Amino acid sequence: MNQVIIDVYFDTICPWCRMGTTSLLTAIEQLPEDTKATIRWHAFQLNPDIRPEGEDYRKVMIGRLGGTAQFEARMKQYNTTGALFGLNYNMDLVKYTPNTVKSHQLVAITPEHLQVQLIEALSTAYFEEGIDIGNVDELVSIALASKVTDDADELKKRLLSGEGIEKVEAGQRNAQKLGVRGVPYFIINEKVSLSGLKSPDEFLDVIKQTIS
């Protein structure tokens, strides 16, 4: 049995990360039966200085992109590129840029075999429904709906106590050491690094190289 370890650096509010991980998961489904892939998720914050309560999405993005025209073009780009991966982006519903520490905490404390479905649920909630995933109560609701927990009160206590924060901070430190400047960022079998959006075929080619 061939073993493939894939380290993924991502942010929960990164549209390109959503596309990139969808592409990666598609590639994994196409691996031969004698190849097992394990994904290790690492936190990366695109906007680490965002206030805990979040900030206006449009203002933040216009500031980052340099103007309203660039902002409108980027929103269209999300829709166009996302459609290639079967993804919808209802960016008109997104009102807040949340601080993503709490959502990364939630990923960190979720059992590994449930992390993919949680991350997909977080992406759907944010990009398609405009839910504020910086809000602890919303995060708990998402976790319940995606069946990664059945105890809302316990999960809320764990998040508010800071559980998982050490893993979030470790991910960001590792990203810094690796020189990661943007996400998504992938490391295949600790040998080959891939930055940015890649097709399933590109992932498959690299995976085959690392196990050959």
Solvent accessible surface area in square Angstrom, and as a share of the most:
residue,aa,sasa,rsa
1,M,156,0.70
2,N,56,0.29
3,Q,99,0.44
4,V,0,0.00
5,I,49,0.25
6,I,0,0.00
7,D,10,0.05
8,V,0,0.00
9,Y,7,0.03
10,F,5,0.02
11,D,2,0.01
12,T,7,0.04
13,I,15,0.08
14,C,3,0.02
15,P,13,0.08
16,W,57,0.20
17,C,3,0.02
18,R,20,0.07
19,M,0,0.00
20,G,0,0.00
21,T,11,0.06
22,T,36,0.21
23,S,0,0.00
24,L,0,0.00
25,L,33,0.17
26,T,49,0.28
27,A,0,0.00
28,I,40,0.20
29,E,144,0.64
30,Q,100,0.44
31,L,19,0.10
32,P,69,0.44
33,E,174,0.78
34,D,77,0.40
35,T,13,0.08
36,K,114,0.48
37,A,26,0.20
38,T,45,0.26
39,I,28,0.14
40,R,100,0.36
41,W,35,0.12
42,H,36,0.16
43,A,8,0.06
44,F,28,0.12
45,Q,19,0.08
46,L,48,0.24
47,N,25,0.13
48,P,77,0.48
49,D,134,0.70
50,I,15,0.08
51,R,127,0.46
52,P,112,0.70
53,E,115,0.51
54,G,5,0.05
55,E,41,0.18
56,D,64,0.33
57,Y,16,0.06
58,R,110,0.40
59,K,155,0.66
60,V,25,0.14
61,M,22,0.10
62,I,44,0.23
63,G,63,0.61
64,R,132,0.48
65,L,39,0.19
66,G,57,0.55
67,G,18,0.17
68,T,69,0.40
69,A,77,0.59
70,Q,90,0.40
71,F,12,0.05
72,E,73,0.33
73,A,60,0.46
74,R,72,0.26
75,M,18,0.08
76,K,143,0.60
77,Q,83,0.37
78,Y,6,0.02
79,N,69,0.35
80,T,93,0.54
81,T,25,0.15
82,G,0,0.00
83,A,67,0.52
84,L,144,0.71
85,F,47,0.20
86,G,68,0.65
87,L,27,0.13
88,N,94,0.48
89,Y,7,0.03
90,N,59,0.30
91,M,14,0.06
92,D,107,0.56
93,L,81,0.41
94,V,8,0.04
95,K,124,0.53
96,Y,109,0.41
97,T,2,0.01
98,P,2,0.01
99,N,23,0.12
100,T,4,0.02
101,V,37,0.21
102,K,55,0.23
103,S,0,0.00
104,H,4,0.02
105,Q,2,0.01
106,L,1,0.00
107,V,6,0.04
108,A,18,0.14
109,I,23,0.12
110,T,10,0.06
111,P,64,0.40
112,E,138,0.62
113,H,150,0.67
114,L,34,0.17
115,Q,14,0.06
116,V,46,0.27
117,Q,71,0.31
118,L,0,0.00
119,I,14,0.07
120,E,90,0.40
121,A,25,0.19
122,L,1,0.01
123,S,10,0.06
124,T,47,0.28
125,A,5,0.04
126,Y,2,0.01
127,F,1,0.00
128,E,39,0.17
129,E,95,0.43
130,G,19,0.18
131,I,44,0.22
132,D,35,0.18
133,I,0,0.00
134,G,14,0.13
135,N,64,0.33
136,V,21,0.12
137,D,80,0.41
138,E,65,0.29
139,L,0,0.00
140,V,10,0.06
141,S,60,0.39
142,I,14,0.07
143,A,0,0.00
144,L,69,0.34
145,A,85,0.66
146,S,20,0.13
147,K,161,0.68
148,V,18,0.10
149,T,36,0.21
150,D,136,0.71
151,D,67,0.35
152,A,34,0.26
153,D,105,0.54
154,E,85,0.38
155,L,9,0.04
156,K,73,0.31
157,K,135,0.57
158,R,75,0.27
159,L,0,0.00
160,L,109,0.54
161,S,89,0.57
162,G,22,0.22
163,E,68,0.31
164,G,1,0.01
165,I,54,0.27
166,E,101,0.45
167,K,111,0.47
168,V,2,0.01
169,E,81,0.37
170,A,32,0.25
171,G,3,0.03
172,Q,51,0.23
173,R,130,0.48
174,N,57,0.29
175,A,1,0.01
176,Q,139,0.62
177,K,167,0.71
178,L,88,0.44
179,G,37,0.35
180,V,7,0.04
181,R,200,0.73
182,G,31,0.29
183,V,15,0.09
184,P,2,0.01
185,Y,32,0.12
186,F,0,0.00
187,I,19,0.10
188,I,0,0.00
189,N,27,0.14
190,E,128,0.57
191,K,142,0.60
192,V,48,0.28
193,S,59,0.38
194,L,26,0.13
195,S,67,0.43
196,G,26,0.25
197,L,58,0.29
198,K,48,0.20
199,S,42,0.27
200,P,31,0.19
201,D,94,0.49
202,E,82,0.37
203,F,0,0.00
204,L,16,0.08
205,D,79,0.41
206,V,16,0.09
207,I,0,0.00
208,K,108,0.46
209,Q,119,0.53
210,T,9,0.05
211,I,50,0.25
212,S,128,0.83
